[in-house]
Amino acid sequence: MATGTLLTIDDFERLPAEMAENHELVDGELVEVSGNTPRNNNLRDYLVILLRPLVRKDGLGDVIAEQEYDFLGNAHGPDVTFFGVAKLPLLDRNKRVQRFVPDLAIEIVSDSETQISLFKKKERYLKAGTQEVWLIFPETREVLLYPANRILRGSDRLSTNLIPGFSITVDELLDAD
């Protein structure tokens, strides 16, 4: 949706919730994002159920679903994010858009997303300082890891140095639904 005037993160923050809902701010314009399917919602929730207790038990930081962050002036809300303990003081519970980036951003890819927009978003996350990005493709049962540029399938184990002790096969993750 072209707005005529380019918006800033602060402008986006001031929008009424009903205008901002199901939108991201990309290059100054509001871009509609589709709602998730039950499959994607269940997978997102399962990741939070797996990650949050481990992260909190070990005092590693926090895991949040659907939280928007400022990625170089663009507001995106990855499906699941993790940020380390050093960023906990930066979390503003009264802001829609956090003014820092997560250490890990996980996107569960929906059928309606274009490859170009998805890879632009991934690059934006990494350029803004996100350490790892996972792109989960439920339809093809693949997980793409960046910046490692690895593709995981089947019995390949998904893990991260950011969250020691977390490990699950792609099949275990995607068969949980």
N, C-alpha and C positions, 0 to 999 in steps of 0.2 A: 504494500500500500504506500504510494508516494505521498509524502506529507506536504510538499511544496517548500517547506523550510526544514533544514536538517536539524534533527534533535540531538541533544547531548544526553549523557547519562543522567544528569540532574533533571533535564526535561522529562525523560522517561520515568524517573523516580516520582515525579509530581503527577503523572497521569493517573486518573481514576483507575481503580483496580479492574473495572470492567473493560476499559480500553487497553490496558496492558496485558490482560489475561490472554494466553495463547498467542503472544507476540514476542518477538525478540527485536532488539535494536541493532541494525546492521548498516554500517556506513551512514548513520544519521537518519535512516528510515525505519519505520515499523514494518516488520516482516511477519506475516502470519505463519504460525507453526501449528501443525495439525495436532489434535488430541491423540493420546496414546490408545492403542488397542489393549484389551485385557491381557493378551500375551505379553506385550511390552510392559504393562503395569506390573504384572506378576513377577516378571524377571527383574525389574527395577526394585521392587519390594524385597525380593529374595536376596539380591545383592546387599541391600541395606541390612537385612536380618543377619546375613553372614558376616559382614564387615564391621558394623557398628559395635557389637559387643566385644569383639577382638580389639578394636582400636581403643575403646574406652577402658577396657580391663587393663591394657598395657600402657595407658596414659599417652597414646600416640597423637591424639588430636580429635577430629570429629569426622563423621560421615553424614552427609545430608543429601536428600533427594530433591531434584527440581529447584535447586537454589540458583539464582542468577548472580553473575559476577561481571565485573568490568574487564573485558578482554580488549584492551587498547581502544577504549571508547565505544565498544560494542557490548551489548548486554545479551548474554547467552545463559541459559539454564540447563547445563548437562543433566542427564537423567540421574546420575549419582556422582557425588564428588567426595573426595577426601582431602583434608588439609591438616598439616602437622601442628603440633602443640605450639610452635612459635607463632602461628597465625591466629590462635584462639583469641588473643586480646584484640585482634583487628575485626572480629565478627561483631557487626552492629545489628542486634536483633530487631531494630526498628526500621531498617532499610530493606527495600526490595532488592536492590543491587548491591552486593558486597564490593568494596573498593580494593579488593585484592583478588588474586586468582588461586584456585585450588592447586594442590600438588598433583592430584590425579583427577582426571575428568573421564567419565564413562558415558558413552553415547550408545543407546540401543537403537539401532537403525530401523526406521519404519519404511514401509513400501513406498510412501509418498515422498521421501527425501531423494533429491537428485544427488548423483555422485559428485558433481562439481560443488554444490553448496556444502555437502558433507566434508569434502576434503579442504575446502576453504576454511570451514569452521575449525577443523583439526589443526590446520596451519596457524590460524589465529590464536588458538589455545597455546600452542607451543611457543610462538613468538612472544606471547604475553608473559611467559614464564612458567606455565604448567609443565611439570616434569614428565608426566606420562599421560598418554591418551589411549583409551581402549575404545575401539569401534566394534560393537557386537552386532553381528548380522544373524538374527534368529532364522531367517529364511534359508540361508546357505550354510548355517551352523559353523560359522567362522568368527574368530576374534582377531582383529588387526591391532597390533601393538605399536605405538610410536613413542619415542623416536627410534625404537629398535628395528622398525620395519620388518616385523615378523607376523606370520599368519599362523594361528593355532586352530586345530581341528580335532575332533574326536577325543582320543585319549591324551592329547597334549595337555600339559598342566599350565593353568593360568595362575600366576603369582606375581608379586611385586616386592622389591626391596623396601618400598615405602611402608609396607604393612607386613613385618616379619610374622611368619606363621600362617599366613593366608595362602592356601593352595587348593585348587579345584580343577578337575578336568573340564574341558569344554562340554563333553557329553553330560557330565554330572550337573553342570550349571544349566544347560539348556533342557535337560530332561526333568528338572525339578518341578516344572509347571504341571 
